[in-house]
Amino acid sequence: MQSRISQTEFVALMAMLFATIAISIDAMLPALPEIAATLSPHAPNAAQLVVTSFVLGMGIGTLFTGPLSDTFGRKRVILIGSGLYALAALACYFAPSLEILLAARLLQGLAAAAPRTCSVAMVRDLYAGREMARIMSFAMAIFTIVPAIAPLMGQGIIALGGWHAIFLAYILFSGLTMLWLGLRQPETLAPEKRRTLHLGDLWSGTRELFTHHIVVISILLQTLTLAALFGTLSSLQGIFEQQFDRAESFPLWFALIAAVSMGGSLLNTRFVMTLGMRRIVRATYVGMLALTLLALATLGSGFLQDGAGFAMQIVWCIGLFSMMGLTMGNLNALAMEPVGHIAGLAASVISSAATVGSVALAIPVGLAFDGSSTPLLVGVAVLIGLNLLLSLKALGEPGS
């Protein structure tokens, strides 16, 4: 039996498993204009579906990977899912049309659900409550390095081998994480704690999950938060290109945004043990709503233009990305705390419901893009406003 690795290595490994999602989305962003020109020249906004089709597949796949990991173990399911992810990336590489590319991206998202969901379950196997939130925040802080460099990596790969070659990088990344997991991380779910893969057990576990008020609230809050993120990711390349004429420098600015936003996760690791998860989540939504309304008033009205307007856009993006580090780890920890005995199933249902729901909300936000940031800012203001109302009304302040 493998000995337990250090907490530092465990956090770094979990960060790389989380990063499967980030690299699959963010490295594609610089490629969207070329994909549009190559595969959908008459409907350039359709290229955004390369992002949302992946996210939709991930949301659907999440329903299955958690229960499978409750039966067969976290590690085995991650390794199989990562292998399928690499095969789907190969299918994307050879895709001759947008429709086939979208289908392959959907499959890639289905497979990526394994490292995403099972890594959360692995953390819950070993930690709970504020300590789980702290570990998740450390992992998110390290994970932020990947979205910081992913667009730069994508731009470099495009320059060397065209946008198709990005999918070869996905295969390499998946292979490295599988090797690290396989050689170093022991299984976290003991055989005696595994559950049979029986529909009756799955149904009873799911029903139990939704009897917990905090689980339902967390799903709703995560749905709205992720919708704001995915809507932003779908529109951001176009905003930089059409509103600010900075298409070439977009990966550099994205790297800066992601690197500075790491502070959100680091702040959470510093204060979550003393302030508590609920208080941090509520304060974050207050701050993000205020920043979004300020951006809408200054950018949407044309009050700020050129360099000042671009600076406001950068500040807003940093705020949005920081919001993820200050809320998602806490919301996951709050939801998972009462359901550790069904951690795999719980991680699946929570992640799947939040992801699929967020895609449904993010697609119209992305497709509303008109060359400016106004539709995005309006959409995000509505989403964060709903988050704030819900968190003030329903997210109480018990001991955790």
Secondary structure as a PSIPRED ss2 file (coil, helix, strand):
# PSIPRED VFORMAT (PSIPRED V4.0)

   1 M C   1.000  0.000  0.000
   2 Q C   1.000  0.000  0.000
   3 S C   1.000  0.000  0.000
   4 R C   1.000  0.000  0.000
   5 I C   1.000  0.000  0.000
   6 S C   1.000  0.000  0.000
   7 Q H   0.000  1.000  0.000
   8 T H   0.000  1.000  0.000
   9 E H   0.000  1.000  0.000
  10 F H   0.000  1.000  0.000
  11 V H   0.000  1.000  0.000
  12 A H   0.000  1.000  0.000
  13 L H   0.000  1.000  0.000
  14 M H   0.000  1.000  0.000
  15 A H   0.000  1.000  0.000
  16 M H   0.000  1.000  0.000
  17 L H   0.000  1.000  0.000
  18 F H   0.000  1.000  0.000
  19 A H   0.000  1.000  0.000
  20 T H   0.000  1.000  0.000
  21 I H   0.000  1.000  0.000
  22 A H   0.000  1.000  0.000
  23 I H   0.000  1.000  0.000
  24 S H   0.000  1.000  0.000
  25 I H   0.000  1.000  0.000
  26 D H   0.000  1.000  0.000
  27 A C   1.000  0.000  0.000
  28 M C   1.000  0.000  0.000
  29 L H   0.000  1.000  0.000
  30 P H   0.000  1.000  0.000
  31 A H   0.000  1.000  0.000
  32 L H   0.000  1.000  0.000
  33 P H   0.000  1.000  0.000
  34 E H   0.000  1.000  0.000
  35 I H   0.000  1.000  0.000
  36 A H   0.000  1.000  0.000
  37 A H   0.000  1.000  0.000
  38 T H   0.000  1.000  0.000
  39 L H   0.000  1.000  0.000
  40 S C   1.000  0.000  0.000
  41 P C   1.000  0.000  0.000
  42 H C   1.000  0.000  0.000
  43 A C   1.000  0.000  0.000
  44 P H   0.000  1.000  0.000
  45 N H   0.000  1.000  0.000
  46 A H   0.000  1.000  0.000
  47 A H   0.000  1.000  0.000
  48 Q H   0.000  1.000  0.000
  49 L H   0.000  1.000  0.000
  50 V H   0.000  1.000  0.000
  51 V H   0.000  1.000  0.000
  52 T H   0.000  1.000  0.000
  53 S H   0.000  1.000  0.000
  54 F H   0.000  1.000  0.000
  55 V H   0.000  1.000  0.000
  56 L H   0.000  1.000  0.000
  57 G H   0.000  1.000  0.000
  58 M H   0.000  1.000  0.000
  59 G H   0.000  1.000  0.000
  60 I H   0.000  1.000  0.000
  61 G H   0.000  1.000  0.000
  62 T H   0.000  1.000  0.000
  63 L H   0.000  1.000  0.000
  64 F H   0.000  1.000  0.000
  65 T H   0.000  1.000  0.000
  66 G H   0.000  1.000  0.000
  67 P H   0.000  1.000  0.000
  68 L H   0.000  1.000  0.000
  69 S H   0.000  1.000  0.000
  70 D H   0.000  1.000  0.000
  71 T H   0.000  1.000  0.000
  72 F H   0.000  1.000  0.000
  73 G C   1.000  0.000  0.000
  74 R H   0.000  1.000  0.000
  75 K H   0.000  1.000  0.000
  76 R H   0.000  1.000  0.000
  77 V H   0.000  1.000  0.000
  78 I H   0.000  1.000  0.000
  79 L H   0.000  1.000  0.000
  80 I H   0.000  1.000  0.000
  81 G H   0.000  1.000  0.000
  82 S H   0.000  1.000  0.000
  83 G H   0.000  1.000  0.000
  84 L H   0.000  1.000  0.000
  85 Y H   0.000  1.000  0.000
  86 A H   0.000  1.000  0.000
  87 L H   0.000  1.000  0.000
  88 A H   0.000  1.000  0.000
  89 A H   0.000  1.000  0.000
  90 L H   0.000  1.000  0.000
  91 A H   0.000  1.000  0.000
  92 C H   0.000  1.000  0.000
  93 Y H   0.000  1.000  0.000
  94 F C   1.000  0.000  0.000
  95 A C   1.000  0.000  0.000
  96 P C   1.000  0.000  0.000
  97 S C   1.000  0.000  0.000
  98 L H   0.000  1.000  0.000
  99 E H   0.000  1.000  0.000
 100 I H   0.000  1.000  0.000
 101 L H   0.000  1.000  0.000
 102 L H   0.000  1.000  0.000
 103 A H   0.000  1.000  0.000
 104 A H   0.000  1.000  0.000
 105 R H   0.000  1.000  0.000
 106 L H   0.000  1.000  0.000
 107 L H   0.000  1.000  0.000
 108 Q H   0.000  1.000  0.000
 109 G H   0.000  1.000  0.000
 110 L H   0.000  1.000  0.000
 111 A H   0.000  1.000  0.000
 112 A H   0.000  1.000  0.000
 113 A H   0.000  1.000  0.000
 114 A H   0.000  1.000  0.000
 115 P H   0.000  1.000  0.000
 116 R H   0.000  1.000  0.000
 117 T H   0.000  1.000  0.000
 118 C H   0.000  1.000  0.000
 119 S H   0.000  1.000  0.000
 120 V H   0.000  1.000  0.000
 121 A H   0.000  1.000  0.000
 122 M H   0.000  1.000  0.000
 123 V H   0.000  1.000  0.000
 124 R H   0.000  1.000  0.000
 125 D H   0.000  1.000  0.000
 126 L H   0.000  1.000  0.000
 127 Y C   1.000  0.000  0.000
 128 A C   1.000  0.000  0.000
 129 G H   0.000  1.000  0.000
 130 R H   0.000  1.000  0.000
 131 E H   0.000  1.000  0.000
 132 M H   0.000  1.000  0.000
 133 A H   0.000  1.000  0.000
 134 R H   0.000  1.000  0.000
 135 I H   0.000  1.000  0.000
 136 M H   0.000  1.000  0.000
 137 S H   0.000  1.000  0.000
 138 F H   0.000  1.000  0.000
 139 A H   0.000  1.000  0.000
 140 M H   0.000  1.000  0.000
 141 A H   0.000  1.000  0.000
 142 I H   0.000  1.000  0.000
 143 F H   0.000  1.000  0.000
 144 T C   1.000  0.000  0.000
 145 I H   0.000  1.000  0.000
 146 V H   0.000  1.000  0.000
 147 P H   0.000  1.000  0.000
 148 A H   0.000  1.000  0.000
 149 I H   0.000  1.000  0.000
 150 A H   0.000  1.000  0.000
 151 P H   0.000  1.000  0.000
 152 L H   0.000  1.000  0.000
 153 M H   0.000  1.000  0.000
 154 G H   0.000  1.000  0.000
 155 Q H   0.000  1.000  0.000
 156 G H   0.000  1.000  0.000
 157 I H   0.000  1.000  0.000
 158 I H   0.000  1.000  0.000
 159 A H   0.000  1.000  0.000
 160 L H   0.000  1.000  0.000
 161 G H   0.000  1.000  0.000
 162 G C   1.000  0.000  0.000
 163 W H   0.000  1.000  0.000
 164 H H   0.000  1.000  0.000
 165 A H   0.000  1.000  0.000
 166 I H   0.000  1.000  0.000
 167 F H   0.000  1.000  0.000
 168 L H   0.000  1.000  0.000
 169 A H   0.000  1.000  0.000
 170 Y H   0.000  1.000  0.000
 171 I H   0.000  1.000  0.000
 172 L H   0.000  1.000  0.000
 173 F H   0.000  1.000  0.000
 174 S H   0.000  1.000  0.000
 175 G H   0.000  1.000  0.000
 176 L H   0.000  1.000  0.000
 177 T H   0.000  1.000  0.000
 178 M H   0.000  1.000  0.000
 179 L H   0.000  1.000  0.000
 180 W H   0.000  1.000  0.000
 181 L H   0.000  1.000  0.000
 182 G H   0.000  1.000  0.000
 183 L H   0.000  1.000  0.000
 184 R H   0.000  1.000  0.000
 185 Q C   1.000  0.000  0.000
 186 P C   1.000  0.000  0.000
 187 E C   1.000  0.000  0.000
 188 T C   1.000  0.000  0.000
 189 L C   1.000  0.000  0.000
 190 A C   1.000  0.000  0.000
 191 P H   0.000  1.000  0.000
 192 E H   0.000  1.000  0.000
 193 K H   0.000  1.000  0.000
 194 R C   1.000  0.000  0.000
 195 R C   1.000  0.000  0.000
 196 T C   1.000  0.000  0.000
 197 L C   1.000  0.000  0.000
 198 H C   1.000  0.000  0.000
 199 L H   0.000  1.000  0.000
 200 G H   0.000  1.000  0.000
 201 D H   0.000  1.000  0.000
 202 L H   0.000  1.000  0.000
 203 W H   0.000  1.000  0.000
 204 S H   0.000  1.000  0.000
 205 G H   0.000  1.000  0.000
 206 T H   0.000  1.000  0.000
 207 R H   0.000  1.000  0.000
 208 E H   0.000  1.000  0.000
 209 L H   0.000  1.000  0.000
 210 F C   1.000  0.000  0.000
 211 T C   1.000  0.000  0.000
 212 H C   1.000  0.000  0.000
 213 H H   0.000  1.000  0.000
 214 I H   0.000  1.000  0.000
 215 V H   0.000  1.000  0.000
 216 V H   0.000  1.000  0.000
 217 I H   0.000  1.000  0.000
 218 S H   0.000  1.000  0.000
 219 I H   0.000  1.000  0.000
 220 L H   0.000  1.000  0.000
 221 L H   0.000  1.000  0.000
 222 Q H   0.000  1.000  0.000
 223 T H   0.000  1.000  0.000
 224 L H   0.000  1.000  0.000
 225 T H   0.000  1.000  0.000
 226 L H   0.000  1.000  0.000
 227 A H   0.000  1.000  0.000
 228 A H   0.000  1.000  0.000
 229 L H   0.000  1.000  0.000
 230 F H   0.000  1.000  0.000
 231 G H   0.000  1.000  0.000
 232 T H   0.000  1.000  0.000
 233 L H   0.000  1.000  0.000
 234 S H   0.000  1.000  0.000
 235 S H   0.000  1.000  0.000
 236 L H   0.000  1.000  0.000
 237 Q H   0.000  1.000  0.000
 238 G H   0.000  1.000  0.000
 239 I H   0.000  1.000  0.000
 240 F H   0.000  1.000  0.000
 241 E H   0.000  1.000  0.000
 242 Q H   0.000  1.000  0.000
 243 Q H   0.000  1.000  0.000
 244 F C   1.000  0.000  0.000
 245 D C   1.000  0.000  0.000
 246 R C   1.000  0.000  0.000
 247 A C   1.000  0.000  0.000
 248 E C   1.000  0.000  0.000
 249 S C   1.000  0.000  0.000
 250 F H   0.000  1.000  0.000
 251 P H   0.000  1.000  0.000
 252 L H   0.000  1.000  0.000
 253 W H   0.000  1.000  0.000
 254 F H   0.000  1.000  0.000
 255 A H   0.000  1.000  0.000
 256 L H   0.000  1.000  0.000
 257 I H   0.000  1.000  0.000
 258 A H   0.000  1.000  0.000
 259 A H   0.000  1.000  0.000
 260 V H   0.000  1.000  0.000
 261 S H   0.000  1.000  0.000
 262 M H   0.000  1.000  0.000
 263 G H   0.000  1.000  0.000
 264 G H   0.000  1.000  0.000
 265 S H   0.000  1.000  0.000
 266 L H   0.000  1.000  0.000
 267 L H   0.000  1.000  0.000
 268 N H   0.000  1.000  0.000
 269 T H   0.000  1.000  0.000
 270 R H   0.000  1.000  0.000
 271 F H   0.000  1.000  0.000
 272 V H   0.000  1.000  0.000
 273 M H   0.000  1.000  0.000
 274 T H   0.000  1.000  0.000
 275 L H   0.000  1.000  0.000
 276 G C   1.000  0.000  0.000
 277 M H   0.000  1.000  0.000
 278 R H   0.000  1.000  0.000
 279 R H   0.000  1.000  0.000
 280 I H   0.000  1.000  0.000
 281 V H   0.000  1.000  0.000
 282 R H   0.000  1.000  0.000
 283 A H   0.000  1.000  0.000
 284 T H   0.000  1.000  0.000
 285 Y H   0.000  1.000  0.000
 286 V H   0.000  1.000  0.000
 287 G H   0.000  1.000  0.000
 288 M H   0.000  1.000  0.000
 289 L H   0.000  1.000  0.000
 290 A H   0.000  1.000  0.000
 291 L H   0.000  1.000  0.000
 292 T H   0.000  1.000  0.000
 293 L H   0.000  1.000  0.000
 294 L H   0.000  1.000  0.000
 295 A H   0.000  1.000  0.000
 296 L H   0.000  1.000  0.000
 297 A H   0.000  1.000  0.000
 298 T H   0.000  1.000  0.000
 299 L H   0.000  1.000  0.000
 300 G H   0.000  1.000  0.000
 301 S C   1.000  0.000  0.000
 302 G C   1.000  0.000  0.000
 303 F C   1.000  0.000  0.000
 304 L C   1.000  0.000  0.000
 305 Q C   1.000  0.000  0.000
 306 D H   0.000  1.000  0.000
 307 G H   0.000  1.000  0.000
 308 A H   0.000  1.000  0.000
 309 G H   0.000  1.000  0.000
 310 F H   0.000  1.000  0.000
 311 A H   0.000  1.000  0.000
 312 M H   0.000  1.000  0.000
 313 Q H   0.000  1.000  0.000
 314 I H   0.000  1.000  0.000
 315 V H   0.000  1.000  0.000
 316 W H   0.000  1.000  0.000
 317 C H   0.000  1.000  0.000
 318 I H   0.000  1.000  0.000
 319 G H   0.000  1.000  0.000
 320 L H   0.000  1.000  0.000
 321 F H   0.000  1.000  0.000
 322 S H   0.000  1.000  0.000
 323 M H   0.000  1.000  0.000
 324 M H   0.000  1.000  0.000
 325 G H   0.000  1.000  0.000
 326 L H   0.000  1.000  0.000
 327 T H   0.000  1.000  0.000
 328 M H   0.000  1.000  0.000
 329 G H   0.000  1.000  0.000
 330 N H   0.000  1.000  0.000
 331 L H   0.000  1.000  0.000
 332 N H   0.000  1.000  0.000
 333 A H   0.000  1.000  0.000
 334 L H   0.000  1.000  0.000
 335 A H   0.000  1.000  0.000
 336 M H   0.000  1.000  0.000
 337 E H   0.000  1.000  0.000
 338 P H   0.000  1.000  0.000
 339 V H   0.000  1.000  0.000
 340 G H   0.000  1.000  0.000
 341 H H   0.000  1.000  0.000
 342 I H   0.000  1.000  0.000
 343 A H   0.000  1.000  0.000
 344 G H   0.000  1.000  0.000
 345 L H   0.000  1.000  0.000
 346 A H   0.000  1.000  0.000
 347 A H   0.000  1.000  0.000
 348 S H   0.000  1.000  0.000
 349 V H   0.000  1.000  0.000
 350 I H   0.000  1.000  0.000
 351 S H   0.000  1.000  0.000
 352 S H   0.000  1.000  0.000
 353 A H   0.000  1.000  0.000
 354 A H   0.000  1.000  0.000
 355 T H   0.000  1.000  0.000
 356 V H   0.000  1.000  0.000
 357 G H   0.000  1.000  0.000
 358 S H   0.000  1.000  0.000
 359 V H   0.000  1.000  0.000
 360 A H   0.000  1.000  0.000
 361 L H   0.000  1.000  0.000
 362 A H   0.000  1.000  0.000
 363 I H   0.000  1.000  0.000
 364 P H   0.000  1.000  0.000
 365 V H   0.000  1.000  0.000
 366 G H   0.000  1.000  0.000
 367 L H   0.000  1.000  0.000
 368 A C   1.000  0.000  0.000
 369 F C   1.000  0.000  0.000
 370 D C   1.000  0.000  0.000
 371 G C   1.000  0.000  0.000
 372 S C   1.000  0.000  0.000
 373 S C   1.000  0.000  0.000
 374 T H   0.000  1.000  0.000
 375 P H   0.000  1.000  0.000
 376 L H   0.000  1.000  0.000
 377 L H   0.000  1.000  0.000
 378 V H   0.000  1.000  0.000
 379 G H   0.000  1.000  0.000
 380 V H   0.000  1.000  0.000
 381 A H   0.000  1.000  0.000
 382 V H   0.000  1.000  0.000
 383 L H   0.000  1.000  0.000
 384 I H   0.000  1.000  0.000
 385 G H   0.000  1.000  0.000
 386 L H   0.000  1.000  0.000
 387 N H   0.000  1.000  0.000
 388 L H   0.000  1.000  0.000
 389 L H   0.000  1.000  0.000
 390 L H   0.000  1.000  0.000
 391 S H   0.000  1.000  0.000
 392 L H   0.000  1.000  0.000
 393 K H   0.000  1.000  0.000
 394 A H   0.000  1.000  0.000
 395 L C   1.000  0.000  0.000
 396 G C   1.000  0.000  0.000
 397 E C   1.000  0.000  0.000
 398 P C   1.000  0.000  0.000
 399 G C   1.000  0.000  0.000
 400 S C   1.000  0.000  0.000
